[in-house]
Amino acid sequence: MSLMSPSYLTEPGEVPELMRRLLLAGGVVVAAAHGDVEAKEKAALEKFFGPGTCDRLNVKALETDLERRAGEVKEKVPALKRQQVVRDLCVVALADGHASDVERELLLRIAGWAGVEAALVEKTLAAPARLD
């Protein structure tokens, strides 16, 4: 799966900000699903947000706020843009070469909260990896 630089990472406005906030919280929580954030998942998050992204984040606080952030995205962000964030969360989960069952379940839960079809998560996780 290729890692692109989505425009919402730099665009001003409420919609891109909500998308960034969900990507950050969801990405960190998914990456930390097994305790520590693995180096490849950390690198994927840093490609989205810059070096040191994971260094001072409170995973528990982000996890607690995740459903609220996803709900706000569902309420205020158009469907195609919500799908883009969920796809980007899948990229983080796949950064180490695979998504574990725990990561998959988290992604499905986030997608549901954000109003994104579970099929998008399943399709993205099943897609063959592309070499960059």
N, CA, C and O atoms as a printed pandas DataFrame, in Angstrom:
     atom_number atom_name residue_name chain_id  residue_number  x_coord  y_coord  z_coord
0              1         N          MET        A               1    0.852   -1.168    0.000
1              2        CA          MET        A               1    0.000    0.000    0.000
2              3         C          MET        A               1    0.892    1.223    0.000
3              4         O          MET        A               1    1.818    1.321    0.805
4              5         N          SER        A               2    0.626    2.136   -0.880
5              6        CA          SER        A               2    1.430    3.334   -1.056
6              7         C          SER        A               2    1.023    4.410   -0.056
7              8         O          SER        A               2   -0.155    4.559    0.268
8              9         N          LEU        A               3    2.010    5.155    0.426
9             10        CA          LEU        A               3    1.757    6.243    1.351
10            11         C          LEU        A               3    1.889    7.556    0.599
11            12         O          LEU        A               3    2.979    7.928    0.165
12            13         N          MET        A               4    0.774    8.254    0.449
13            14        CA          MET        A               4    0.780    9.540   -0.224
14            15         C          MET        A               4    0.648   10.635    0.827
15            16         O          MET        A               4    0.372   10.355    1.994
16            17         N          SER        A               5    0.845   11.869    0.412
17            18        CA          SER        A               5    0.660   12.992    1.305
18            19         C          SER        A               5   -0.696   13.616    1.006
19            20         O          SER        A               5   -0.809   14.442    0.101
20            21         N          PRO        A               6   -1.716   13.236    1.746
21            22        CA          PRO        A               6   -3.058   13.750    1.478
22            23         C          PRO        A               6   -3.115   15.262    1.680
23            24         O          PRO        A               6   -2.463   15.797    2.577
24            25         N          SER        A               7   -3.888   15.940    0.855
25            26        CA          SER        A               7   -3.978   17.395    0.923
26            27         C          SER        A               7   -4.586   17.877    2.238
27            28         O          SER        A               7   -4.297   18.991    2.676
28            29         N          TYR        A               8   -5.413   17.066    2.868
29            30        CA          TYR        A               8   -6.035   17.512    4.112
30            31         C          TYR        A               8   -5.029   17.719    5.239
31            32         O          TYR        A               8   -5.359   18.327    6.257
32            33         N          LEU        A               9   -3.819   17.226    5.070
33            34        CA          LEU        A               9   -2.794   17.413    6.094
34            35         C          LEU        A               9   -2.312   18.854    6.165
35            36         O          LEU        A               9   -1.800   19.287    7.198
36            37         N          THR        A              10   -2.471   19.601    5.077
37            38        CA          THR        A              10   -1.981   20.975    5.045
38            39         C          THR        A              10   -3.072   22.010    4.773
39            40         O          THR        A              10   -2.836   23.207    4.939
40            41         N          GLU        A              11   -4.240   21.579    4.364
41            42        CA          GLU        A              11   -5.315   22.515    4.057
42            43         C          GLU        A              11   -5.845   23.178    5.327
43            44         O          GLU        A              11   -5.925   22.544    6.379
44            45         N          PRO        A              12   -6.207   24.457    5.222
45            46        CA          PRO        A              12   -6.845   25.109    6.369
46            47         C          PRO        A              12   -8.329   24.774    6.408
47            48         O          PRO        A              12   -8.888   24.306    5.417
48            49         N          GLY        A              13   -8.958   25.008    7.526
49            50        CA          GLY        A              13  -10.397   24.842    7.638
50            51         C          GLY        A              13  -10.797   23.764    8.619
51            52         O          GLY        A              13   -9.980   22.949    9.048
52            53         N          GLU        A              14  -12.076   23.777    8.966
53            54        CA          GLU        A              14  -12.594   22.856    9.964
54            55         C          GLU        A              14  -12.569   21.400    9.492
55            56         O          GLU        A              14  -12.172   20.515   10.250
56            57         N          VAL        A              15  -12.987   21.145    8.251
57            58        CA          VAL        A              15  -13.049   19.770    7.752
58            59         C          VAL        A              15  -11.661   19.123    7.735
59            60         O          VAL        A              15  -11.510   18.022    8.264
60            61         N          PRO        A              16  -10.634   19.766    7.146
61            62        CA          PRO        A              16   -9.306   19.137    7.184
62            63         C          PRO        A              16   -8.778   18.965    8.610
63            64         O          PRO        A              16   -8.104   17.978    8.907
64            65         N          GLU        A              17   -9.080   19.916    9.488
65            66        CA          GLU        A              17   -8.630   19.804   10.883
66            67         C          GLU        A              17   -9.262   18.590   11.565
67            68         O          GLU        A              17   -8.577   17.852   12.273
68            69         N          LEU        A              18  -10.546   18.382   11.358
69            70        CA          LEU        A              18  -11.217   17.211   11.925
70            71         C          LEU        A              18  -10.615   15.918   11.378
71            72         O          LEU        A              18  -10.429   14.948   12.111
72            73         N          MET        A              19  -10.315   15.921   10.086
73            74        CA          MET        A              19   -9.704   14.741    9.463
74            75         C          MET        A              19   -8.330   14.469   10.063
75            76         O          MET        A              19   -8.001   13.321   10.363
76            77         N          ARG        A              20   -7.524   15.515   10.240
77            78        CA          ARG        A              20   -6.185   15.347   10.838
78            79         C          ARG        A              20   -6.287   14.817   12.258
79            80         O          ARG        A              20   -5.526   13.936   12.659
80            81         N          ARG        A              21   -7.228   15.357   13.010
81            82        CA          ARG        A              21   -7.368   14.933   14.407
82            83         C          ARG        A              21   -7.759   13.461   14.512
83            84         O          ARG        A              21   -7.279   12.751   15.396
84            85         N          LEU        A              22   -8.629   13.001   13.610
85            86        CA          LEU        A              22   -8.992   11.581   13.610
86            87         C          LEU        A              22   -7.829   10.720   13.139
87            88         O          LEU        A              22   -7.582    9.656   13.707
88            89         N          LEU        A              23   -7.115   11.159   12.117
89            90        CA          LEU        A              23   -5.960   10.391   11.642
90            91         C          LEU        A              23   -4.898   10.266   12.726
91            92         O          LEU        A              23   -4.329    9.191   12.921
92            93         N          LEU        A              24   -4.630   11.356   13.429
93            94        CA          LEU        A              24   -3.622   11.305   14.487
94            95         C          LEU        A              24   -4.054   10.357   15.604
95            96         O          LEU        A              24   -3.316    9.440   15.964
96            97         N          ALA        A              25   -5.240   10.579   16.146
97            98        CA          ALA        A              25   -5.704    9.741   17.259
98            99         C          ALA        A              25   -5.854    8.290   16.827
99           100         O          ALA        A              25   -5.357    7.384   17.496
100          101         N          GLY        A              26   -6.536    8.069   15.713
101          102        CA          GLY        A              26   -6.736    6.701   15.235
102          103         C          GLY        A              26   -5.438    6.025   14.862
103          104         O          GLY        A              26   -5.234    4.850   15.165
104          105         N          GLY        A              27   -4.560    6.761   14.203
105          106        CA          GLY        A              27   -3.272    6.186   13.797
106          107         C          GLY        A              27   -2.434    5.757   14.985
107          108         O          GLY        A              27   -1.840    4.679   14.977
108          109         N          VAL        A              28   -2.386    6.592   15.998
109          110        CA          VAL        A              28   -1.602    6.267   17.197
110          111         C          VAL        A              28   -2.223    5.085   17.937
111          112         O          VAL        A              28   -1.508    4.177   18.361
112          113         N          VAL        A              29   -3.528    5.089   18.093
113          114        CA          VAL        A              29   -4.202    4.004   18.816
114          115         C          VAL        A              29   -4.048    2.679   18.068
115          116         O          VAL        A              29   -3.778    1.646   18.680
116          117         N          VAL        A              30   -4.219    2.709   16.751
117          118        CA          VAL        A              30   -4.047    1.488   15.957
118          119         C          VAL        A              30   -2.594    1.013   16.024
119          120         O          VAL        A              30   -2.330   -0.176   16.203
120          121         N          ALA        A              31   -1.662    1.946   15.881
121          122        CA          ALA        A              31   -0.241    1.574   15.917
122          123         C          ALA        A              31    0.162    1.006   17.279
123          124         O          ALA        A              31    1.045    0.152   17.361
124          125         N          ALA        A              32   -0.478    1.475   18.335
125          126        CA          ALA        A              32   -0.144    1.027   19.693
126          127         C          ALA        A              32   -1.023   -0.133   20.154
127          128         O          ALA        A              32   -1.032   -0.459   21.341
128          129         N          ALA        A              33   -1.748   -0.751   19.256
129          130        CA          ALA        A              33   -2.707   -1.798   19.616
130          131         C          ALA        A              33   -2.071   -2.958   20.380
131          132         O          ALA        A              33   -2.749   -3.637   21.151
132          133         N          HIS        A              34   -0.791   -3.187   20.175
133          134        CA          HIS        A              34   -0.113   -4.298   20.858
134          135         C          HIS        A              34    0.850   -3.809   21.934
135          136         O          HIS        A              34    1.782   -4.524   22.303
136          137         N          GLY        A              35    0.633   -2.605   22.436
137          138        CA          GLY        A              35    1.486   -2.081   23.495
138          139         C          GLY        A              35    2.333   -0.929   23.011
139          140         O          GLY        A              35    2.025    0.229   23.295
140          141         N          ASP        A              36    3.392   -1.222   22.287
141          142        CA          ASP        A              36    4.283   -0.181   21.788
142          143         C          ASP        A              36    4.025    0.074   20.315
143          144         O          ASP        A              36    3.544   -0.799   19.591
144          145         N          VAL        A              37    4.353    1.282   19.883
145          146        CA          VAL        A              37    4.260    1.628   18.472
146          147         C          VAL        A              37    5.526    1.102   17.795
147          148         O          VAL        A              37    6.639    1.490   18.148
148          149         N          GLU        A              38    5.337    0.211   16.815
149          150        CA          GLU        A              38    6.479   -0.359   16.101
150          151         C          GLU        A              38    7.143    0.694   15.228
151          152         O          GLU        A              38    6.505    1.664   14.817
152          153         N          ALA        A              39    8.422    0.502   14.947
153          154        CA          ALA        A              39    9.207    1.486   14.201
154          155         C          ALA        A              39    8.594    1.821   12.841
155          156         O          ALA        A              39    8.574    2.989   12.452
156          157         N          LYS        A              40    8.100    0.835   12.121
157          158        CA          LYS        A              40    7.537    1.086   10.792
158          159         C          LYS        A              40    6.213    1.844   10.888
159          160         O          LYS        A              40    5.911    2.681   10.038
160          161         N          GLU        A              41    5.439    1.556   11.903
161          162        CA          GLU        A              41    4.185    2.286   12.092
162          163         C          GLU        A              41    4.468    3.719   12.536
163          164         O          GLU        A              41    3.787    4.654   12.115
164          165         N          LYS        A              42    5.468    3.882   13.380
165          166        CA          LYS        A              42    5.889    5.222   13.792
166          167         C          LYS        A              42    6.348    6.017   12.569
167          168         O          LYS        A              42    6.011    7.192   12.425
168          169         N          ALA        A              43    7.110    5.378   11.700
169          170        CA          ALA        A              43    7.577    6.051   10.484
170          171         C          ALA        A              43    6.405    6.469    9.595
171          172         O          ALA        A              43    6.430    7.548    9.004
172          173         N          ALA        A              44    5.382    5.623    9.497
173          174        CA          ALA        A              44    4.200    5.971    8.697
174          175         C          ALA        A              44    3.491    7.190    9.283
175          176         O          ALA        A              44    3.092    8.092    8.545
176          177         N          LEU        A              45    3.336    7.220   10.599
177          178        CA          LEU        A              45    2.715    8.385   11.240
178          179         C          LEU        A              45    3.555    9.638   11.024
179          180         O          LEU        A              45    3.016   10.724   10.810
180          181         N          GLU        A              46    4.874    9.485   11.081
181          182        CA          GLU        A              46    5.752   10.638   10.883
182          183         C          GLU        A              46    5.735   11.124    9.435
183          184         O          GLU        A              46    5.985   12.302    9.180
184          185         N          LYS        A              47    5.445   10.234    8.486
185          186        CA          LYS        A              47    5.295   10.685    7.098
186          187         C          LYS        A              47    4.049   11.554    6.952
187          188         O          LYS        A              47    4.025   12.474    6.134
188          189         N          PHE        A              48    3.037   11.271    7.727
189          190        CA          PHE        A              48    1.833   12.096    7.703
190          191         C          PHE        A              48    2.034   13.404    8.472
191          192         O          PHE        A              48    1.648   14.468    7.988
192          193         N          PHE        A              49    2.635   13.336    9.668
193          194        CA          PHE        A              49    2.639   14.470   10.591
194          195         C          PHE        A              49    4.000   15.070   10.907
195          196         O          PHE        A              49    4.067   16.139   11.513
196          197         N          GLY        A              50    5.077   14.418   10.518
197          198        CA          GLY        A              50    6.409   14.952   10.789
198          199         C          GLY        A              50    7.113   14.201   11.903
199          200         O          GLY        A              50    6.484   13.493   12.689
200          201         N          PRO        A              51    8.439   14.367   11.959
201          202        CA          PRO        A              51    9.254   13.664   12.956
202          203         C          PRO        A              51    8.826   13.983   14.388
203          204         O          PRO        A              51    8.453   15.112   14.707
204          205         N          GLY        A              52    8.887   12.978   15.223
205          206        CA          GLY        A              52    8.577   13.138   16.640
206          207         C          GLY        A              52    7.098   13.074   16.975
207          208         O          GLY        A              52    6.713   13.319   18.118
208          209         N          THR        A              53    6.266   12.751   15.999
209          210        CA          THR        A              53    4.820   12.731   16.197
210          211         C          THR        A              53    4.408   11.884   17.398
211          212         O          THR        A              53    3.551   12.293   18.182
212          213         N          CYS        A              54    4.999   10.736   17.543
213          214        CA          CYS        A              54    4.570    9.784   18.583
214          215         C          CYS        A              54    5.287    9.974   19.913
215          216         O          CYS        A              54    4.966    9.300   20.892
216          217         N          ASP        A              55    6.237   10.868   19.955
217          218        CA          ASP        A              55    7.111   10.947   21.121
218          219         C          ASP        A              55    6.418   11.352   22.417
219          220         O          ASP        A              55    6.761   10.837   23.481
220          221         N          ARG        A              56    5.463   12.253   22.350
221          222        CA          ARG        A              56    4.868   12.774   23.589
222          223         C          ARG        A              56    3.356   12.631   23.631
223          224         O          ARG        A              56    2.679   13.384   24.331
224          225         N          LEU        A              57    2.833   11.691   22.905
225          226        CA          LEU        A              57    1.381   11.528   22.862
226          227         C          LEU        A              57    0.906   10.555   23.937
227          228         O          LEU        A              57    1.571    9.565   24.243
228          229         N          ASN        A              58   -0.244   10.859   24.494
229          230        CA          ASN        A              58   -0.856   10.013   25.504
230          231         C          ASN        A              58   -1.837    9.073   24.795
231          232         O          ASN        A              58   -2.950    9.472   24.451
232          233         N          VAL        A              59   -1.422    7.840   24.584
233          234        CA          VAL        A              59   -2.233    6.878   23.838
234          235         C          VAL        A              59   -3.586    6.659   24.517
235          236         O          VAL        A              59   -4.610    6.590   23.836
236          237         N          LYS        A              60   -3.605    6.550   25.830
237          238        CA          LYS        A              60   -4.863    6.320   26.554
238          239         C          LYS        A              60   -5.830    7.485   26.355
239          240         O          LYS        A              60   -7.022    7.269   26.138
240          241         N          ALA        A              61   -5.328    8.711   26.425
241          242        CA          ALA        A              61   -6.186    9.881   26.225
242          243         C          ALA        A              61   -6.731    9.908   24.802
243          244         O          ALA        A              61   -7.904   10.214   24.591
244          245         N          LEU        A              62   -5.884    9.590   23.824
245          246        CA          LEU        A              62   -6.339    9.557   22.437
246          247         C          LEU        A              62   -7.379    8.462   22.237
247          248         O          LEU        A              62   -8.366    8.659   21.528
248          249         N          GLU        A              63   -7.158    7.315   22.861
249          250        CA          GLU        A              63   -8.103    6.208   22.753
250          251         C          GLU        A              63   -9.461    6.591   23.353
251          252         O          GLU        A              63  -10.508    6.263   22.795
252          253         N          THR        A              64   -9.431    7.273   24.468
253          254        CA          THR        A              64  -10.656    7.713   25.132
254          255         C          THR        A              64  -11.433    8.701   24.268
255          256         O          THR        A              64  -12.663    8.716   24.297
256          257         N          ASP        A              65  -10.726    9.520   23.504
257          258        CA          ASP        A              65  -11.348   10.571   22.690
258          259         C          ASP        A              65  -11.667   10.120   21.265
259          260         O          ASP        A              65  -12.275   10.872   20.503
260          261         N          LEU        A              66  -11.275    8.937   20.906
261          262        CA          LEU        A              66  -11.378    8.473   19.528
262          263         C          LEU        A              66  -12.819    8.415   19.006
263          264         O          LEU        A              66  -13.090    8.881   17.899
264          265         N          GLU        A              67  -13.723    7.863   19.773
265          266        CA          GLU        A              67  -15.110    7.756   19.314
266          267         C          GLU        A              67  -15.722    9.146   19.092
267          268         O          GLU        A              67  -16.464    9.351   18.131
268          269         N          ARG        A              68  -15.414   10.090   19.972
269          270        CA          ARG        A              68  -15.927   11.452   19.815
270          271         C          ARG        A              68  -15.381   12.095   18.536
271          272         O          ARG        A              68  -16.121   12.724   17.779
272          273         N          ARG        A              69  -14.080   11.928   18.308
273          274        CA          ARG        A              69  -13.475   12.495   17.103
274          275         C          ARG        A              69  -14.091   11.889   15.841
275          276         O          ARG        A              69  -14.402   12.605   14.888
276          277         N          ALA        A              70  -14.260   10.580   15.843
277          278        CA          ALA        A              70  -14.847    9.908   14.677
278          279         C          ALA        A              70  -16.288   10.353   14.465
279          280         O          ALA        A              70  -16.717   10.536   13.326
280          281         N          GLY        A              71  -17.035   10.529   15.542
281          282        CA          GLY        A              71  -18.408   10.997   15.437
282          283         C          GLY        A              71  -18.488   12.402   14.869
283          284         O          GLY        A              71  -19.387   12.712   14.088
284          285         N          GLU        A              72  -17.560   13.243   15.256
285          286        CA          GLU        A              72  -17.517   14.604   14.728
286          287         C          GLU        A              72  -17.182   14.598   13.233
287          288         O          GLU        A              72  -17.725   15.389   12.462
288          289         N          VAL        A              73  -16.286   13.703   12.841
289          290        CA          VAL        A              73  -15.970   13.546   11.423
290          291         C          VAL        A              73  -17.215   13.069   10.670
291          292         O          VAL        A              73  -17.520   13.577    9.591
292          293         N          LYS        A              74  -17.924   12.111   11.229
293          294        CA          LYS        A              74  -19.151   11.603   10.588
294          295         C          LYS        A              74  -20.162   12.721   10.380
295          296         O          LYS        A              74  -20.829   12.791    9.348
296          297         N          GLU        A              75  -20.265   13.585   11.368
297          298        CA          GLU        A              75  -21.257   14.663   11.341
298          299         C          GLU        A              75  -20.894   15.788   10.362
299          300         O          GLU        A              75  -21.780   16.376    9.743
300          301         N          LYS        A              76  -19.588   16.091   10.220
301          302        CA          LYS        A              76  -19.201   17.311    9.511
302          303         C          LYS        A              76  -18.375   17.113    8.244
303          304         O          LYS        A              76  -18.174   18.063    7.487
304          305         N          VAL        A              77  -17.897   15.903    8.003
305          306        CA          VAL        A              77  -16.995   15.661    6.871
306          307         C          VAL        A              77  -17.729   14.850    5.803
307          308         O          VAL        A              77  -18.385   13.859    6.124
308          309         N          PRO        A              78  -17.624   15.266    4.525
309          310        CA          PRO        A              78  -18.273   14.508    3.445
310          311         C          PRO        A              78  -17.776   13.060    3.380
311          312         O          PRO        A              78  -16.650   12.751    3.772
312          313         N          ALA        A              79  -18.640   12.192    2.879
313          314        CA          ALA        A              79  -18.376   10.745    2.876
314          315         C          ALA        A              79  -17.048   10.372    2.218
315          316         O          ALA        A              79  -16.300    9.573    2.783
316          317         N          LEU        A              80  -16.732   10.917    1.055
317          318        CA          LEU        A              80  -15.486   10.540    0.372
318          319         C          LEU        A              80  -14.257   10.926    1.178
319          320         O          LEU        A              80  -13.258   10.207    1.176
320          321         N          LYS        A              81  -14.327   12.045    1.860
321          322        CA          LYS        A              81  -13.194   12.468    2.691
322          323         C          LYS        A              81  -13.076   11.586    3.939
323          324         O          LYS        A              81  -11.969   11.301    4.397
324          325         N          ARG        A              82  -14.210   11.160    4.484
325          326        CA          ARG        A              82  -14.165   10.215    5.614
326          327         C          ARG        A              82  -13.499    8.919    5.190
327          328         O          ARG        A              82  -12.700    8.346    5.930
328          329         N          GLN        A              83  -13.837    8.464    3.985
329          330        CA          GLN        A              83  -13.222    7.243    3.459
330          331         C          GLN        A              83  -11.710    7.408    3.317
331          332         O          GLN        A              83  -10.956    6.468    3.571
332          333         N          GLN        A              84  -11.268    8.587    2.915
333          334        CA          GLN        A              84   -9.834    8.826    2.761
334          335         C          GLN        A              84   -9.109    8.683    4.098
335          336         O          GLN        A              84   -8.033    8.088    4.161
336          337         N          VAL        A              85   -9.694    9.225    5.159
337          338        CA          VAL        A              85   -9.067    9.110    6.479
338          339         C          VAL        A              85   -8.990    7.648    6.905
339          340         O          VAL        A              85   -7.956    7.205    7.405
340          341         N          VAL        A              86  -10.055    6.904    6.715
341          342        CA          VAL        A              86  -10.055    5.487    7.094
342          343         C          VAL        A              86   -9.020    4.720    6.275
343          344         O          VAL        A              86   -8.328    3.855    6.810
344          345         N          ARG        A              87   -8.909    5.027    4.993
345          346        CA          ARG        A              87   -7.891    4.396    4.156
346          347         C          ARG        A              87   -6.493    4.722    4.700
347          348         O          ARG        A              87   -5.626    3.850    4.758
348          349         N          ASP        A              88   -6.283    5.974    5.093
349          350        CA          ASP        A              88   -4.984    6.368    5.638
350          351         C          ASP        A              88   -4.692    5.669    6.960
351          352         O          ASP        A              88   -3.538    5.354    7.250
352          353         N          LEU        A              89   -5.720    5.425    7.760
353          354        CA          LEU        A              89   -5.535    4.645    8.990
354          355         C          LEU        A              89   -5.116    3.219    8.660
355          356         O          LEU        A              89   -4.300    2.631    9.370
356          357         N          CYS        A              90   -5.665    2.664    7.596
357          358        CA          CYS        A              90   -5.266    1.324    7.155
358          359         C          CYS        A              90   -3.805    1.313    6.726
359          360         O          CYS        A              90   -3.098    0.333    6.962
360          361         N          VAL        A              91   -3.348    2.390    6.101
361          362        CA          VAL        A              91   -1.935    2.504    5.695
362          363         C          VAL        A              91   -1.039    2.413    6.925
363          364         O          VAL        A              91   -0.006    1.745    6.894
364          365         N          VAL        A              92   -1.428    3.079    8.001
365          366        CA          VAL        A              92   -0.638    3.013    9.239
366          367         C          VAL        A              92   -0.612    1.575    9.757
367          368         O          VAL        A              92    0.447    1.066   10.123
368          369         N          ALA        A              93   -1.760    0.928    9.789
369          370        CA          ALA        A              93   -1.832   -0.452   10.285
370          371         C          ALA        A              93   -0.995   -1.405    9.445
371          372         O          ALA        A              93   -0.423   -2.361    9.968
372          373         N          LEU        A              94   -0.923   -1.148    8.154
373          374        CA          LEU        A              94   -0.185   -2.026    7.236
374          375         C          LEU        A              94    1.294   -1.667    7.112
375          376         O          LEU        A              94    2.027   -2.331    6.379
376          377         N          ALA        A              95    1.734   -0.646    7.804
377          378        CA          ALA        A              95    3.121   -0.176    7.657
378          379         C          ALA        A              95    4.150   -1.246    7.985
379          380         O          ALA        A              95    5.244   -1.251    7.420
380          381         N          ASP        A              96    3.810   -2.147    8.890
381          382        CA          ASP        A              96    4.750   -3.217    9.253
382          383         C          ASP        A              96    4.536   -4.473    8.406
383          384         O          ASP        A              96    5.087   -5.532    8.709
384          385         N          GLY        A              97    3.736   -4.352    7.350
385          386        CA          GLY        A              97    3.562   -5.461    6.424
386          387         C          GLY        A              97    2.257   -6.225    6.580
387          388         O          GLY        A              97    1.885   -6.996    5.697
388          389         N          HIS        A              98    1.563   -6.024    7.684
389          390        CA          HIS        A              98    0.293   -6.719    7.905
390          391         C          HIS        A              98   -0.508   -5.977    8.974
391          392         O          HIS        A              98    0.044   -5.188    9.741
392          393         N          ALA        A              99   -1.792   -6.233    9.013
393          394        CA          ALA        A              99   -2.643   -5.706   10.078
394          395         C          ALA        A              99   -3.088   -6.888   10.929
395          396         O          ALA        A              99   -3.646   -7.859   10.417
396          397         N          SER        A             100   -2.842   -6.799   12.200
397          398        CA          SER        A             100   -3.243   -7.876   13.107
398          399         C          SER        A             100   -4.763   -7.863   13.274
399          400         O          SER        A             100   -5.439   -6.919   12.864
400          401         N          ASP        A             101   -5.282   -8.918   13.877
401          402        CA          ASP        A             101   -6.720   -8.978   14.149
402          403         C          ASP        A             101   -7.160   -7.835   15.057
403          404         O          ASP        A             101   -8.244   -7.281   14.876
404          405         N          VAL        A             102   -6.329   -7.482   16.028
405          406        CA          VAL        A             102   -6.653   -6.387   16.945
406          407         C          VAL        A             102   -6.711   -5.066   16.177
407          408         O          VAL        A             102   -7.629   -4.269   16.376
408          409         N          GLU        A             103   -5.732   -4.835   15.302
409          410        CA          GLU        A             103   -5.728   -3.611   14.496
410          411         C          GLU        A             103   -6.948   -3.576   13.567
411          412         O          GLU        A             103   -7.587   -2.535   13.411
412          413         N          ARG        A             104   -7.257   -4.702   12.963
413          414        CA          ARG        A             104   -8.414   -4.791   12.068
414          415         C          ARG        A             104   -9.700   -4.441   12.808
415          416         O          ARG        A             104  -10.520   -3.677   12.299
416          417         N          GLU        A             105   -9.879   -4.990   13.994
417          418        CA          GLU        A             105  -11.073   -4.699   14.784
418          419         C          GLU        A             105  -11.156   -3.226   15.155
419          420         O          GLU        A             105  -12.236   -2.637   15.114
420          421         N          LEU        A             106  -10.037   -2.632   15.513
421          422        CA          LEU        A             106  -10.016   -1.198   15.813
422          423         C          LEU        A             106  -10.390   -0.379   14.585
423          424         O          LEU        A             106  -11.177    0.563   14.679
424          425         N          LEU        A             107   -9.830   -0.734   13.443
425          426        CA          LEU        A             107  -10.138   -0.026   12.201
426          427         C          LEU        A             107  -11.623   -0.136   11.859
427          428         O          LEU        A             107  -12.235    0.844   11.433
428          429         N          LEU        A             108  -12.195   -1.305   12.040
429          430        CA          LEU        A             108  -13.620   -1.492   11.773
430          431         C          LEU        A             108  -14.478   -0.653   12.728
431          432         O          LEU        A             108  -15.494   -0.085   12.325
432          433         N          ARG        A             109  -14.062   -0.584   13.982
433          434        CA          ARG        A             109  -14.794    0.218   14.959
434          435         C          ARG        A             109  -14.713    1.709   14.600
435          436         O          ARG        A             109  -15.723    2.412   14.635
436          437         N          ILE        A             110  -13.519    2.184   14.259
437          438        CA          ILE        A             110  -13.344    3.588   13.877
438          439         C          ILE        A             110  -14.164    3.895   12.628
439          440         O          ILE        A             110  -14.834    4.925   12.558
440          441         N          ALA        A             111  -14.110    3.004   11.648
441          442        CA          ALA        A             111  -14.883    3.201   10.417
442          443         C          ALA        A             111  -16.370    3.314   10.737
443          444         O          ALA        A             111  -17.051    4.190   10.203
444          445         N          GLY        A             112  -16.872    2.455   11.586
445          446        CA          GLY        A             112  -18.278    2.507   11.969
446          447         C          GLY        A             112  -18.637    3.821   12.638
447          448         O          GLY        A             112  -19.653    4.432   12.305
448          449         N          TRP        A             113  -17.812    4.259   13.576
449          450        CA          TRP        A             113  -18.064    5.529   14.251
450          451         C          TRP        A             113  -18.053    6.690   13.258
451          452         O          TRP        A             113  -18.804    7.653   13.413
452          453         N          ALA        A             114  -17.189    6.593   12.229
453          454        CA          ALA        A             114  -17.049    7.671   11.245
454          455         C          ALA        A             114  -18.056    7.556   10.099
455          456         O          ALA        A             114  -18.077    8.403    9.205
456          457         N          GLY        A             115  -18.885    6.519   10.122
457          458        CA          GLY        A             115  -19.882    6.356    9.075
458          459         C          GLY        A             115  -19.310    5.860    7.760
459          460         O          GLY        A             115  -19.801    6.210    6.687
460          461         N          VAL        A             116  -18.268    5.042    7.848
461          462        CA          VAL        A             116  -17.625    4.472    6.665
462          463         C          VAL        A             116  -17.908    2.971    6.650
463          464         O          VAL        A             116  -17.808    2.298    7.676
464          465         N          GLU        A             117  -18.257    2.463    5.487
465          466        CA          GLU        A             117  -18.569    1.039    5.330
466          467         C          GLU        A             117  -17.386    0.151    5.734
467          468         O          GLU        A             117  -16.238    0.446    5.402
468          469         N          ALA        A             118  -17.672   -0.916    6.438
469          470        CA          ALA        A             118  -16.648   -1.882    6.839
470          471         C          ALA        A             118  -15.937   -2.469    5.628
471          472         O          ALA        A             118  -14.765   -2.834    5.712
472          473         N          ALA        A             119  -16.636   -2.560    4.504
473          474        CA          ALA        A             119  -16.047   -3.131    3.288
474          475         C          ALA        A             119  -14.818   -2.363    2.843
475          476         O          ALA        A             119  -13.901   -2.956    2.275
476          477         N          LEU        A             120  -14.771   -1.058    3.086
477          478        CA          LEU        A             120  -13.584   -0.277    2.704
478          479         C          LEU        A             120  -12.361   -0.741    3.487
479          480         O          LEU        A             120  -11.274   -0.886    2.927
480          481         N          VAL        A             121  -12.546   -0.973    4.782
481          482        CA          VAL        A             121  -11.440   -1.467    5.615
482          483         C          VAL        A             121  -10.998   -2.835    5.112
483          484         O          VAL        A             121   -9.807   -3.072    4.907
484          485         N          GLU        A             122  -11.952   -3.729    4.913
485          486        CA          GLU        A             122  -11.617   -5.087    4.471
486          487         C          GLU        A             122  -10.897   -5.070    3.131
487          488         O          GLU        A             122   -9.907   -5.779    2.951
488          489         N          LYS        A             123  -11.379   -4.275    2.198
489          490        CA          LYS        A             123  -10.770   -4.190    0.871
490          491         C          LYS        A             123   -9.363   -3.604    0.947
491          492         O          LYS        A             123   -8.442   -4.106    0.302
492          493         N          THR        A             124   -9.199   -2.556    1.728
493          494        CA          THR        A             124   -7.886   -1.914    1.848
494          495         C          THR        A             124   -6.873   -2.843    2.504
495          496         O          THR        A             124   -5.726   -2.927    2.067
496          497         N          LEU        A             125   -7.298   -3.539    3.551
497          498        CA          LEU        A             125   -6.375   -4.444    4.227
498          499         C          LEU        A             125   -6.019   -5.653    3.370
499          500         O          LEU        A             125   -4.945   -6.233    3.529
500          501         N          ALA        A             126   -6.918   -6.035    2.459
501          502        CA          ALA        A             126   -6.682   -7.197    1.597
502          503         C          ALA        A             126   -5.913   -6.850    0.334
503          504         O          ALA        A             126   -5.441   -7.744   -0.368
504          505         N          ALA        A             127   -5.780   -5.555    0.032
505          506        CA          ALA        A             127   -5.104   -5.145   -1.208
506          507         C          ALA        A             127   -3.628   -5.530   -1.135
507          508         O          ALA        A             127   -3.006   -5.427   -0.078
508          509         N          PRO        A             128   -3.066   -5.979   -2.273
509          510        CA          PRO        A             128   -1.649   -6.302   -2.280
510          511         C          PRO        A             128   -0.806   -5.054   -2.056
511          512         O          PRO        A             128   -1.135   -3.963   -2.522
512          513         N          ALA        A             129    0.277   -5.245   -1.338
513          514        CA          ALA        A             129    1.200   -4.132   -1.064
514          515         C          ALA        A             129    1.881   -3.704   -2.360
515          516         O          ALA        A             129    2.228   -4.528   -3.206
516          517         N          ARG        A             130    2.062   -2.385   -2.490
517          518        CA          ARG        A             130    2.777   -1.848   -3.652
518          519         C          ARG        A             130    4.127   -1.349   -3.206
519          520         O          ARG        A             130    4.260   -0.768   -2.130
520          521         N          LEU        A             131    5.120   -1.572   -4.022
521          522        CA          LEU        A             131    6.452   -1.051   -3.740
522          523         C          LEU        A             131    6.487    0.423   -4.107
523          524         O          LEU        A             131    6.019    0.802   -5.180
524          525         N          ASP        A             132    7.033    1.261   -3.233
525          526        CA          ASP        A             132    7.155    2.695   -3.543
526          527         C          ASP        A             132    8.450    2.963   -4.268
527          528         O          ASP        A             132    8.737    4.108   -4.615
